[in-house]
Amino acid sequence: MGRLVAVPRNGGGVQLREDSKGWTAARRNDFLAALAQTANVRMAVRGVGLSEQGVYKLRKRDPAFAKAWGEALCDGYDKLEMLMLQRGLTGLDGDAVEPGDGGKAAGLSERAILSLLQHHRQSVRELREAAARNAGRDLVKEGVAARARLEATLAQMHVRLAGPDHE
């Protein structure tokens, strides 16, 4: 970690922040990895030592980062759902359940997990619907392209089969 510097806050006072070049590729990756584990933006941004405000600004100005954020959020949401299911199963029969890939999320309380699930439910639903629509468009494009290739091949075969005898 780099040297800490005091940075003025909008509401007054100062905040200690790492003196750095901001949202480097490594920090972006670390943030996205943490978000994929917890679906918790605040926790993920603390892990990289930068501000929530900064990460939201980055998401607005960088479409590739916004897309990766959406994917990470969906992954984190899935992990939280599995974690709650595991905890629920443990509570029902008293037997311990092998923890899944909950990572940092495993330390969250049930209340915090439920809050995150509720908070992100609509966003995750919209992200998944958009991904399905895009996948459908890609399949249609692939189908149109495949049909065009097939028709071109059939036309070439027709010309060859007709040959000089059928002119």
HUCORFEN-V267466 format. One record per backbone hydrogen bond with DSSP energy under -0.5 kcal/mol. CO is the residue of the C=O (numbers start at 1). NH is the residue of the N-H. Records with the same first field share a line. If there is no record, write none. Layout:
CO->NH / NH
This chain:
3->19
5->7 / 17
7->15
9->12
13->9
15->7
17->5
18->20
22->24
24->28
25->29
26->30
27->31
28->32
29->33
30->34
31->35
32->36
33->37
34->37 / 38
35->39
39->41
40->44
41->45
42->46
43->47
44->48
45->48 / 49 / 50
46->49
49->18
51->55
52->56
53->57
54->58
55->59
56->60
57->61
58->62
61->63
62->66
63->67
64->68
65->69
66->70
67->71
68->72
69->73
70->74
71->75
72->76
73->77
74->78
75->79
76->80
77->81
78->82
79->83
80->84
81->85
82->86
83->87
84->88
85->89
86->90
87->91
88->92
89->93
90->94
100->102
102->105
103->106
104->107
105->108
109->113
110->114
111->115
112->116
113->117
114->118
115->119
116->120
117->121
120->124
121->125
122->126
123->127
124->128
125->129
126->130
127->131
128->132
129->133
130->134
131->135
132->136
133->137
134->138
135->139
136->140
137->141
138->142
139->143
140->144
141->145
142->146
143->147
144->148
145->149
146->150
147->151
148->152
149->153
150->154
151->155
152->156
153->157
154->158
155->159
156->160
157->161
158->162
159->163
162->166
163->166
164->167
